[in-house]
Amino acid sequence: MSTVRHIAVQVVRKGWFMALLILAWWFITAVGWVDPYKLPSPGDVLSTLGTLFADRALLSDLGATLLRLVEGWVIGVAAGVFLGLLTGGVGLLEDGVRPVIAGLQSVPTIAFLPLAILWFGFNGTAVLVITAFGTFKPMALATYAAMHQVPPTLRMAGRAMGARGLFFQRTLVFPAIVPSLVTGLKMSWSFAWRALMAAEIVVTGAQGLGSVLELGREIGAIDVVMAVILVILVVGILFEQLFFARLERWVNRRWGLEGAR
Amino acid sequence: MAPALRIAAVCKTYERSDHVALEPTSFEVAAEEFVSLVGPSGCGKSTLLAMIAGLLAPDSGSIEALGQPVTGPGDGRAIVFQDAALFPWLTLRHNVEYGLRAQGMRRAERRERVENALRMVHLDHVGEKHPYELSGGMRQRAAIARALVLEPKILLMDEPFSALDAQTRTLLQDELQRIWLDTRPAVVFVTHNLMEAAFLSDTTYLFSSSPGRIVRRYDVAVERPRDESDPALVEIRQDMLDRLRSEVDDAARRHIDAAGVSAL
């Protein structure tokens, strides 16, 4: 009973402002203060969303986007962790490679899109490459930074017990950086998501939510544009809550980083 | 019998500050001997232990362990740190097993050694738990098991009990005494607690700071198992305390003299 009450309290505490916003949106459109071609009502957006899903076109766009997101992210994460580990572990690479990655990270990923289009064509491949690249940079930097935050006493303890070389890296350094890697995964995910959306809006040849957004703009269908934004929002929240929040909680518990000891 | 450790004119200066951490220092530790290094913080005792462990190189002088010059960690030496330094992602059992894995021992052989080590520190019932699920005292016992499992000829301990509350500390001192009587490695035990040093040791070296050096050696000829209220131990502790006080007074006087000279 008290948990039901607890949940109700949480919903009210965290949801009141959102509810207020939607109410204001509905009110503005209902009294006719704005042109419905500039701002459709919440009900119109919802029904458009329903139609878009009903004829399955949006579903396959959503599928294409998610597939690209996961592919690009996995490739970027693998490359980022690999290079981050190398950079953090080998002195010469650390000196030479790290400044280059840090420099690249200061350039918004989307600035590389024209280059990607020239190299790979005006198609899904260019979008995928940009997504992977957007993931790779923060992941490499996070991995590298994590390796420098391994507590010195853990390193000393490992060395004193005779751990060396690859065994040392594999059984001590790598597990020690896992909590920071999870933070890096989360961060690189949001970078990937941004890069992907920007690229899809430009590269309209490729199927995906971004090209539906752009199509909606072209034909002036503002309800479609807003419906797709809603989908993008929900996808972001679902991944954050269902995947990353759980992963983080599990790792923090397992690594003893949680609250009171 | 050859000494377990031979420390000859070992000296360390920290480059950045030019601070002499340790003046040339020499002593030997016999096999099966329990030696304590005691003194205020900054007296170089932990630095010396790190050098014996092979985690830090001396500026000059030499360290021999079991007749071999020390060039790195390992080779019959194991160390216990002040914060247990257990790996948080591993269970206690796997923590204790780690050193054996690092040495490439086979699984079947490892299991028995790990069980014995855990039993020795009375942690065999919590082997599947993770370090964060345990109290500070249990974590420190696990750290001791992790060292013991390597069956070291030389056990190095860097203020292993100083982060614990007084009761736990007393319990663990008794436990360490018992374990040492069972297994008899040579021990170098670093502490800033004078009674702890006297209680545990055959020999105690009293250090003073700035620069770090040995000011006196005490041979503690008291039968084991011992009791902290033993008058002989209390007397040694009192003597160490008096000596440290006069060292501090001397240092203060030198400091004032130096200031006076520079003021003229």
Interface residues (C-beta under 8 A of the other chain):
Chain A: P151 T153 L154 M156 A157 G158 R159 A160 M161 G162 A163 R164 F167 F168 T171 L172 P175 A176 V178 R254 W255 G256 L257 E258 R261
Chain B: A53 G54 L55 G72 P73 G74 R77 A78 I79 F81 D83 A85 L86 F87 P88 W89 L90 Y98 G99 R101 A102 Q103 H130 P131 Y132 E133 R146 L150
